[in-house]
Amino acid sequence: MPLDWRVEKMKLSRSTRQIIYNDSLTIAGIPADVFEYRLGNRSALGWIIDQYRVKADKRSGIVNDPNRLNDERYIVRLIGQVVLVSLKTVEIVKGLPTFEL
């Protein structure tokens, strides 16, 4: 079966170590530290998983589709970049000295 780069709706596995991207692609080996980098009350990776999906507005019928016809691997690359930035940021923050008042 050929690899399909199109995403409809991603989800995390129960272990949070894999992203089920679609029926033909699962991204495995997600480090636990990735989820320590947070944007408000959710992780950056969690935000990507939630937001990068095909969805239609009920009132207008407008479809929001994050897939790019001219760059079908865009979302997978974005996931890799978010994982890297999250890990590096967590590493930097853990290396900072303790701040006391």
C-alpha positions as CSV (number, residue, x, y, z in Angstrom):
1,M,0.0,0.0,0.0
2,P,1.5,3.4,-0.9
3,L,2.1,5.9,1.8
4,D,-0.6,8.4,2.2
5,W,0.5,11.9,3.4
6,R,-3.0,13.3,3.7
7,V,-4.3,13.9,7.2
8,E,-8.0,13.9,8.2
9,K,-7.6,13.9,12.0
10,M,-4.6,12.7,14.0
11,K,-4.6,11.2,17.5
12,L,-2.1,10.1,20.1
13,S,-1.8,6.5,21.1
14,R,-2.8,5.6,24.6
15,S,0.9,5.5,25.5
16,T,1.4,9.0,23.9
17,R,4.5,7.5,22.2
18,Q,2.9,7.4,18.8
19,I,0.8,9.7,16.6
20,I,-1.7,7.9,14.5
21,Y,-1.5,10.2,11.5
22,N,-3.8,8.3,9.2
23,D,-4.6,4.7,8.2
24,S,-1.2,4.2,6.5
25,L,1.1,6.3,8.7
26,T,1.9,6.1,12.4
27,I,4.7,8.3,13.8
28,A,6.4,6.3,16.6
29,G,9.1,7.1,19.2
30,I,7.7,10.3,20.5
31,P,9.8,11.2,23.6
32,A,7.8,11.9,26.8
33,D,9.7,15.2,27.4
34,V,8.0,16.7,24.3
35,F,4.8,17.2,26.4
36,E,6.6,19.3,29.0
37,Y,6.9,22.2,26.5
38,R,3.5,23.8,26.9
39,L,1.6,26.6,25.2
40,G,-0.8,27.7,27.9
41,N,-2.5,24.6,29.2
42,R,-1.5,22.2,26.4
43,S,1.7,20.9,24.8
44,A,2.8,22.3,21.5
45,L,2.6,18.9,19.9
46,G,-0.9,18.4,21.4
47,W,-2.0,21.7,19.8
48,I,-0.7,20.6,16.4
49,I,-2.5,17.2,16.7
50,D,-5.7,19.0,17.6
51,Q,-5.6,21.8,15.1
52,Y,-4.1,20.1,12.0
53,R,-7.2,18.3,10.8
54,V,-9.9,18.7,8.2
55,K,-12.9,20.3,9.6
56,A,-16.0,22.1,8.3
57,D,-17.7,25.0,9.9
58,K,-21.3,23.9,10.6
59,R,-22.9,27.3,9.9
60,S,-21.0,28.4,6.8
61,G,-20.0,25.0,5.4
62,I,-16.4,26.3,4.8
63,V,-13.9,23.5,5.0
64,N,-10.5,24.1,6.7
65,D,-8.0,21.7,5.2
66,P,-4.4,21.9,6.4
67,N,-3.1,19.5,3.7
68,R,-1.0,21.2,1.0
69,L,-1.3,19.8,-2.5
70,N,2.1,21.3,-3.5
71,D,3.8,20.0,-0.3
72,E,2.2,16.8,0.9
73,R,4.8,16.1,3.6
74,Y,4.4,19.5,5.2
75,I,2.5,18.4,8.3
76,V,4.9,15.5,9.0
77,R,7.8,17.8,8.7
78,L,6.1,20.3,11.0
79,I,5.6,17.6,13.6
80,G,9.3,16.8,13.5
81,Q,10.1,20.5,13.9
82,V,7.7,20.9,16.9
83,V,9.2,17.8,18.5
84,L,12.7,19.1,18.1
85,V,11.9,22.6,19.4
86,S,10.0,21.2,22.3
87,L,12.9,18.9,23.3
88,K,15.5,21.6,23.0
89,T,13.4,24.1,24.9
90,V,12.8,21.6,27.7
91,E,16.5,20.9,27.8
92,I,17.4,24.6,28.0
93,V,14.8,25.3,30.8
94,K,16.0,22.3,32.8
95,G,19.6,23.6,32.6
96,L,18.7,27.1,34.0
97,P,19.8,27.9,37.5
98,T,17.1,28.0,40.2
99,F,15.6,31.4,40.7
100,E,14.9,32.3,44.3
101,L,13.5,35.5,45.8
